[in-house]
Amino acid sequence: MIEEKKKFGFSLSQRIKKKFSVLTFYVGDSIDLKKLKETFREYPIITREHPIILKIEKGQYAVLTKFGTVTFWNVPKRLREKFIDAISSFVENFDKTYPYFDSLKVFIREGPEEVKFEKIYLSKIDKEKVQIISFALSQSVALERYEKEVENKIIEAEEIINSLKTGGLKWQKEKKLLSQIGEILAVKQRAISHLSLFDKPETTWERIEIERLYNKLYFELELGDRFDVLNEKIKFLSDHHKLLLDFISAQKSSFLELIIVILILVEIFIFLFETFILKK
């Protein structure tokens, strides 16, 4: 345990060492960790591999992922808010009021390692375990953000489809439809570009116990099932996007056909006018 304390930089009391309060917050679409490691000097960096660990105060740490989350270990609210403000310039689309967060408790005890609902029991703690626990919890929080955004777009998509069924979009302006398609594609693009970050982290390849811990967290947080559901919803949005494009294409074709008919009628009118009216 002494070796592990030195490795992670712990200098906590015996009481606090046995329990950790872990909180993860979504603060933006991504965090530029490369730039942060190069220029950020306000808090010391404990580990430089992803996810990175920064020391806030004695026995208090923050773990940052490139997909926009911050996980705090034993950090009170005042220091959490101060830290989030300090890193805001490195966050894309920063907003500290995002409603996406999660928490759990980590207990250090003798015996087998267990992952239960909002509780993790470890025989010892080190930086790799801090990283992997923070990473899994961050995946869950980031996934929640995309679940909510995709769900909102599905509701909008269903409303448009219902309007199509009832003929409510018969004369819908192309500009408005294209705007709706653009919003749907933007959500899809953001989700897909970040879904690659929900793969198993590289840390799990180095130690079998880390992989086991991650697998337990993956199962407990239902990351696999949620990922599959999100993929299905994104596929639905893609199908909906194709439907709207087909509808716009049909609208254009109908409009062109109408113009052709009008032009033919005008030609006929001119012919009749010249033939029967002007020759009288």
Secondary structure as the mmCIF struct_conf table of DSSP 4:
data_model
#
loop_
_struct_conf.conf_type_id
_struct_conf.id
_struct_conf.beg_label_comp_id
_struct_conf.beg_label_asym_id
_struct_conf.beg_label_seq_id
_struct_conf.end_label_comp_id
_struct_conf.end_label_asym_id
_struct_conf.end_label_seq_id
HELX_RH_AL_P HELX_RH_AL_P1 ILE A 2 PHE A 8
TURN_TY1_P TURN_TY1_P1 GLY A 9 GLY A 9
HELX_RH_AL_P HELX_RH_AL_P2 GLN A 14 LYS A 17
TURN_TY1_P TURN_TY1_P2 LYS A 18 LYS A 18
STRN STRN1 LYS A 19 TYR A 26
BEND BEND1 GLY A 28 ASP A 29
STRN STRN2 SER A 30 ILE A 31
HELX_RH_AL_P HELX_RH_AL_P3 LEU A 33 THR A 39
BEND BEND2 GLU A 42 TYR A 43
STRN STRN3 ILE A 45 THR A 47
BEND BEND3 GLU A 49 PRO A 51
STRN STRN4 ILE A 52 GLU A 57
TURN_TY1_P TURN_TY1_P3 LYS A 58 GLY A 59
STRN STRN5 GLN A 60 LEU A 64
TURN_TY1_P TURN_TY1_P4 LYS A 66 PHE A 67
BEND BEND4 GLY A 68 GLY A 68
STRN STRN6 THR A 69 TRP A 73
BEND BEND5 ASN A 74 ASN A 74
HELX_RH_AL_P HELX_RH_AL_P4 LYS A 77 ILE A 87
HELX_RH_3T_P HELX_RH_3T_P1 SER A 88 PHE A 90
STRN STRN7 VAL A 91 GLU A 92
TURN_TY1_P TURN_TY1_P5 ASN A 93 ASN A 93
TURN_TY1_P TURN_TY1_P6 LYS A 96 THR A 97
STRN STRN8 PHE A 101 ILE A 108
BEND BEND6 GLU A 110 GLY A 111
STRN STRN9 GLU A 114 LYS A 116
TURN_TY1_P TURN_TY1_P7 PHE A 117 GLU A 118
STRN STRN10 LYS A 119 LEU A 122
BEND BEND7 SER A 123 SER A 123
HELX_RH_AL_P HELX_RH_AL_P5 LYS A 127 THR A 166
TURN_TY1_P TURN_TY1_P8 GLY A 167 TRP A 171
HELX_RH_AL_P HELX_RH_AL_P6 GLU A 174 LEU A 195
HELX_RH_3T_P HELX_RH_3T_P2 SER A 196 PHE A 198
BEND BEND8 ASP A 199 ASP A 199
HELX_LH_PP_P HELX_LH_PP_P1 LYS A 200 PRO A 201
HELX_RH_3T_P HELX_RH_3T_P3 GLU A 202 TRP A 205
TURN_TY1_P TURN_TY1_P9 GLU A 206 GLU A 206
HELX_RH_AL_P HELX_RH_AL_P7 ILE A 208 GLU A 220
TURN_TY1_P TURN_TY1_P10 LEU A 221 GLU A 222
HELX_RH_AL_P HELX_RH_AL_P8 LEU A 223 LEU A 272
HELX_RH_PI_P HELX_RH_PI_P1 PHE A 273 ILE A 277
TURN_TY1_P TURN_TY1_P11 LEU A 278 LYS A 279
#
